[in-house]
Amino acid sequence: MTSSRALAIVSACLALVAAVFLFSPSHPLLAQANLPPGTWSKKHLLPEGRSEIGVGEVNGKIYVIGGTALGRYDSPLNEEYDPATDQWRKRAELPHGMTHIGTVGLNGRLYAIGGFATIIHVGAHDLVFEYDPAADTWRQRASLSSPRGSVGVAVVDGKVHAIGGRGLDKVTVATHEVYDPATDKWTSAAPLPVARDHAGVVAVDGKIHVIGGRTKEPSDNTSYHDIYDPNTDRWTAGPPLPTPRSAGAAVYYRGLIIYAGGECNKGRPFDTNEAFDLKADRWTTLAPLPSPRHGFGAVAIGDDAYFVAGWTGGKICADNPTNELWAYHLN
């Protein structure tokens, strides 16, 4: 064998080894280039399938409130999940069963705001309830100025903002109210630039992001991304949601506002998982949901973001309430 031919064979072998290494699915460069980041892990199942729920966090525990469950559209269920033990337990039920509830934790309490008395956005409530996990008791607080379900809620500077939603006669509204637990009073704030409901609402760094949602029907999904500054009482436009959706789950997690799932993709829920990077001021794609869903909720605790229940779809988009709990982890 000539030296030149031997050199050619060696070079070809080295090239083959390099190609195998570089294009292996485990190679970090390929993973960064082709695979969306993050991993999902399945946690302990809820006691029953649920959808159109309220989800909030208090003292490191997740509370899933109301929704469609056990044959009722307006379930009063209240169930608590402890990430430390991966276990669920039932807690004191809501005084009034509701679906599409705005839910948020503040100062060791959980607030359940608005909602519907039945499915298909009928029978909007103006009711507000406060839950004390330590005492396992509820009490009624000052009502909203008008009945609203599928209202978005977030906390800034110790106050609860209730934004948008759908009122009586299924009319979508731009209403924005602020609740002060210290005085048990609501005050008006600048309304949403465009009325919508089923939007993702997340507070970050003293501002509120309202993402996606719909103006009326699921076919009216929007990509709006509006940002509210309480200091100026003004709204500004942010980079739009890449995939217009409504009824997804939104949560702030490790520098990202995640908007996962939603309604409806050609008659089925979305498994799309997109995140707004606040530092880069742009959207990116994350690992998709393990199964498509909408009408669910999310909170971030510790190193993970938790996504709870929802409709997974069957014959129609709003079908098959699930009892799944998934944790998303970003390395």
C-alpha positions as CSV (number, residue, x, y, z in Angstrom):
1,M,0.0,0.0,0.0
2,T,1.4,3.4,-0.9
3,S,1.9,6.0,1.7
4,S,-0.5,8.4,0.0
5,R,-3.3,5.7,-0.1
6,A,-2.7,4.9,3.6
7,L,-3.0,8.6,4.5
8,A,-6.2,8.8,2.6
9,I,-7.7,5.8,4.4
10,V,-6.7,7.3,7.8
11,S,-8.2,10.7,6.9
12,A,-11.4,9.0,5.9
13,C,-11.6,7.1,9.1
14,L,-11.0,10.2,11.2
15,A,-13.7,12.1,9.3
16,L,-16.2,9.2,9.9
17,V,-15.4,9.2,13.6
18,A,-15.9,13.0,13.8
19,A,-19.2,12.8,11.9
20,V,-20.5,10.1,14.2
21,F,-19.5,12.2,17.3
22,L,-20.8,15.5,15.9
23,F,-24.1,14.2,14.7
24,S,-24.9,11.9,17.6
25,P,-28.2,13.0,19.2
26,S,-26.4,13.3,22.5
27,H,-23.8,15.8,21.2
28,P,-24.4,19.2,22.9
29,L,-23.9,21.2,19.7
30,L,-26.6,19.2,17.9
31,A,-28.9,19.4,21.0
32,Q,-28.6,23.2,21.1
33,A,-29.1,23.5,17.3
34,N,-32.1,21.1,16.8
35,L,-33.7,20.2,20.1
36,P,-35.8,22.7,22.1
37,P,-34.5,23.0,25.6
38,G,-35.9,21.6,28.8
39,T,-37.2,18.3,30.0
40,W,-40.5,17.0,31.4
41,S,-41.2,14.6,34.3
42,K,-44.5,13.2,35.4
43,K,-45.5,13.7,39.0
44,H,-48.2,12.1,41.2
45,L,-51.6,12.2,39.6
46,L,-54.4,14.3,40.9
47,P,-57.2,12.4,42.6
48,E,-59.4,13.1,39.6
49,G,-59.4,14.6,36.1
50,R,-60.0,18.4,36.2
51,S,-60.1,21.3,33.8
52,E,-60.8,25.1,33.6
53,I,-59.2,25.3,37.1
54,G,-57.6,28.0,39.2
55,V,-54.0,27.3,40.2
56,G,-52.0,29.2,42.8
57,E,-49.0,28.8,45.1
58,V,-48.7,29.6,48.8
59,N,-45.7,28.7,51.0
60,G,-44.2,26.3,48.4
61,K,-47.4,24.3,47.9
62,I,-49.7,24.2,44.8
63,Y,-53.5,24.7,45.2
64,V,-55.9,23.6,42.4
65,I,-59.3,25.3,42.8
66,G,-62.7,24.7,41.3
67,G,-63.1,23.9,37.6
68,T,-64.9,21.0,35.8
69,A,-64.6,17.8,37.8
70,L,-66.6,14.9,39.2
71,G,-69.5,15.5,36.8
72,R,-69.8,19.2,37.8
73,Y,-69.0,22.2,35.7
74,D,-68.7,24.4,38.8
75,S,-66.8,22.1,41.2
76,P,-65.9,23.5,44.7
77,L,-62.8,21.3,44.9
78,N,-59.7,22.5,46.6
79,E,-56.7,20.2,46.4
80,E,-53.1,20.8,47.7
81,Y,-49.9,19.4,46.2
82,D,-46.6,19.3,48.1
83,P,-43.6,19.1,45.7
84,A,-41.4,18.0,48.6
85,T,-43.4,14.8,49.1
86,D,-45.0,14.5,45.6
87,Q,-48.4,14.0,47.3
88,W,-51.9,15.5,47.1
89,R,-54.5,16.1,49.8
90,K,-58.0,17.5,49.8
91,R,-58.6,20.7,51.7
92,A,-61.6,22.8,52.6
93,E,-63.9,23.3,49.5
94,L,-64.7,26.7,48.0
95,P,-67.9,28.2,49.5
96,H,-69.3,28.5,46.0
97,G,-68.4,26.1,43.1
98,M,-66.9,27.9,40.1
99,T,-65.1,27.3,36.9
100,H,-62.6,29.6,35.0
101,I,-61.4,31.2,38.3
102,G,-58.6,33.7,38.6
103,T,-56.3,32.4,41.3
104,V,-53.2,33.8,42.9
105,G,-51.3,33.6,46.2
106,L,-50.3,36.6,48.3
107,N,-49.1,37.0,51.9
108,G,-49.8,33.4,52.9
109,R,-53.3,33.5,51.5
110,L,-54.9,32.3,48.3
111,Y,-57.4,34.4,46.4
112,A,-60.1,33.0,44.1
113,I,-61.5,35.7,41.9
114,G,-64.6,35.7,39.6
115,G,-65.5,32.6,37.6
116,F,-68.5,31.0,35.9
117,A,-71.4,29.0,37.3
118,T,-71.4,26.6,34.4
119,I,-69.4,25.7,31.3
120,I,-69.4,27.7,28.0
121,H,-68.8,30.9,29.9
122,V,-72.3,31.3,31.4
123,G,-73.3,32.7,34.7
124,A,-70.3,35.0,35.5
125,H,-69.6,35.7,39.2
126,D,-68.3,38.8,40.9
127,L,-67.4,36.8,44.0
128,V,-64.0,36.9,45.7
129,F,-62.8,34.4,48.3
130,E,-59.7,34.3,50.5
131,Y,-58.3,31.0,51.6
132,D,-56.0,30.5,54.7
133,P,-54.1,27.3,54.3
134,A,-52.9,27.3,57.9
135,A,-56.5,27.3,59.2
136,D,-57.9,25.5,56.2
137,T,-60.8,28.1,56.0
138,W,-62.3,30.4,53.4
139,R,-63.9,33.8,53.9
140,Q,-65.6,36.1,51.4
141,R,-64.0,39.4,50.5
142,A,-65.1,42.5,48.5
143,S,-66.6,41.6,45.2
144,L,-65.4,42.7,41.8
145,S,-67.2,45.7,40.3
146,S,-69.0,43.5,37.8
147,P,-69.2,39.7,37.2
148,R,-66.3,38.2,35.2
149,G,-65.0,34.8,34.5
150,S,-61.7,33.7,32.8
151,V,-60.2,36.8,34.4
152,G,-56.4,37.0,34.5
153,V,-54.8,37.8,37.9
154,A,-51.3,38.8,39.1
155,V,-49.7,40.4,42.2
156,V,-47.5,43.5,42.2
157,D,-46.4,45.4,45.3
158,G,-48.8,43.5,47.6
159,K,-51.9,44.1,45.5
160,V,-53.9,41.8,43.2
161,H,-54.7,42.9,39.6
162,A,-57.7,41.4,37.9
163,I,-57.5,42.0,34.2
164,G,-59.9,41.3,31.3
165,G,-62.3,38.3,31.3
166,R,-65.8,37.7,30.1
167,G,-68.8,39.2,31.8
168,L,-72.5,38.6,31.6
169,D,-74.0,37.6,28.3
170,K,-70.6,36.3,27.3
171,V,-69.3,39.8,26.6
172,T,-65.5,40.0,26.7
173,V,-64.2,43.1,28.6
174,A,-61.0,45.1,29.0
175,T,-61.7,45.9,32.7
176,H,-58.7,46.2,35.0
177,E,-59.2,46.4,38.8
178,V,-56.7,46.4,41.7
179,Y,-57.5,44.8,45.1
180,D,-55.8,45.9,48.3
181,P,-56.1,43.1,51.0
182,A,-55.2,45.6,53.7
183,T,-58.4,47.7,53.0
184,D,-60.5,45.0,51.3
185,K,-61.2,47.4,48.5
186,W,-61.0,47.4,44.7
187,T,-60.0,50.4,42.6
188,S,-60.0,50.9,38.8
189,A,-56.8,51.0,36.7
190,A,-56.1,51.5,33.0
191,P,-58.1,49.0,30.9
192,L,-56.5,46.5,28.5
193,P,-55.8,48.1,25.1
194,V,-57.9,45.3,23.6
195,A,-60.6,43.5,25.5
196,R,-60.0,39.8,25.8
197,D,-60.3,36.7,28.1
198,H,-58.5,33.4,28.5
199,A,-55.2,35.3,28.4
200,G,-52.0,34.5,30.2
201,V,-51.2,37.0,32.9
202,V,-47.8,37.1,34.7
203,A,-46.1,39.7,36.9
204,V,-42.3,40.2,36.6
205,D,-40.1,42.9,38.0
206,G,-43.0,45.2,39.0
207,K,-44.8,44.9,35.6
208,I,-47.6,42.8,34.4
209,H,-47.5,40.9,31.0
210,V,-50.9,39.9,29.4
211,I,-50.3,37.4,26.7
212,G,-52.5,35.8,24.0
213,G,-56.2,35.3,24.8
214,R,-59.2,35.6,22.6
215,T,-61.7,38.3,21.7
216,K,-64.6,36.0,21.7
217,E,-64.3,32.4,20.3
218,P,-61.3,30.1,20.2
219,S,-61.1,31.0,16.5
220,D,-60.4,34.6,17.6
221,N,-57.1,33.7,19.3
222,T,-54.7,36.6,19.5
223,S,-50.9,37.1,19.7
224,Y,-51.1,40.3,21.7
225,H,-48.5,40.9,24.4
226,D,-49.4,43.9,26.5
227,I,-47.2,45.2,29.4
228,Y,-48.6,47.2,32.2
229,D,-46.6,49.5,34.5
230,P,-48.4,50.3,37.8
231,N,-46.1,53.3,38.4
232,T,-47.5,55.1,35.3
233,D,-50.8,53.3,34.9
234,R,-50.0,52.7,31.3
235,W,-49.8,49.9,28.8
236,T,-47.1,49.3,26.2
237,A,-46.9,46.6,23.5
238,G,-44.3,43.8,23.8
239,P,-43.1,41.3,21.2
240,P,-46.2,39.3,20.2
241,L,-46.8,35.6,21.1
242,P,-45.4,33.6,18.1
243,T,-48.3,31.2,18.1
244,P,-51.7,32.9,18.7
245,R,-53.5,30.9,21.5
246,S,-55.9,31.2,24.4
247,A,-56.6,29.2,27.5
248,G,-52.9,28.2,27.9
249,A,-50.9,28.2,31.1
250,A,-48.5,31.0,31.8
251,V,-45.8,31.2,34.4
252,Y,-42.6,33.1,35.2
253,Y,-39.7,30.7,35.5
254,R,-35.9,31.3,35.5
255,G,-36.0,34.6,33.5
256,L,-38.6,33.4,31.1
257,I,-42.4,33.9,30.8
258,I,-43.6,30.5,29.6
259,Y,-46.8,30.2,27.7
260,A,-47.7,26.5,27.2
261,G,-50.6,24.7,25.5
262,G,-53.8,26.5,24.6
263,E,-57.0,26.3,22.5
264,C,-57.4,25.3,19.7
265,N,-55.3,23.8,16.9
266,K,-57.6,22.5,14.1
267,G,-60.0,21.2,16.7
268,R,-57.3,19.9,19.1
269,P,-55.4,21.6,22.0
270,F,-51.9,22.9,21.4
271,D,-48.8,21.2,22.8
272,T,-46.8,24.3,21.8
273,N,-44.5,25.7,24.5
274,E,-43.0,29.1,23.9
275,A,-41.2,31.4,26.3
276,F,-40.5,35.1,26.4
277,D,-36.9,35.9,27.4
278,L,-37.0,39.2,29.3
279,K,-33.3,40.0,28.9
280,A,-33.2,39.2,25.2
281,D,-36.6,40.7,24.6
282,R,-37.6,37.9,22.3
283,W,-39.6,34.6,22.2
284,T,-38.0,31.2,22.0
285,T,-39.3,27.6,21.6
286,L,-39.1,25.2,24.5
287,A,-39.7,21.4,24.7
288,P,-43.4,20.8,23.8
289,L,-45.9,19.6,26.4
290,P,-45.9,15.8,26.8
291,S,-49.6,15.9,25.6
292,P,-51.6,18.8,24.2
293,R,-54.0,20.6,26.6
294,H,-55.8,23.8,27.5
295,G,-57.8,25.0,30.5
296,F,-55.0,24.3,32.9
297,G,-52.6,26.2,35.2
298,A,-49.0,26.6,36.1
299,V,-46.8,27.8,39.0
300,A,-43.0,27.8,39.5
301,I,-41.5,26.4,42.7
302,G,-37.8,25.8,43.3
303,D,-36.1,24.5,40.2
304,D,-39.2,23.5,38.3
305,A,-42.4,24.8,36.8
306,Y,-45.5,22.7,37.4
307,F,-48.3,22.3,34.9
308,V,-51.6,20.9,36.3
309,A,-54.6,19.2,34.7
310,G,-56.6,20.6,31.8
311,W,-58.5,19.4,28.7
312,T,-56.5,17.0,26.6
313,G,-59.0,16.8,23.8
314,G,-60.9,13.9,22.3
315,K,-63.7,14.3,19.8
316,I,-63.5,18.0,20.4
317,C,-60.9,20.4,21.9
318,A,-62.8,20.7,25.2
319,D,-62.9,17.0,26.0
320,N,-61.1,14.5,28.3
321,P,-60.2,16.3,31.5
322,T,-56.9,15.0,32.8
323,N,-55.5,14.3,36.2
324,E,-51.8,14.7,35.1
325,L,-49.3,16.9,36.8
326,W,-46.1,17.6,34.8
327,A,-42.9,19.3,36.0
328,Y,-40.8,21.2,33.5
329,H,-37.1,21.6,34.2
330,L,-34.6,23.9,32.4
331,N,-30.9,23.0,32.9
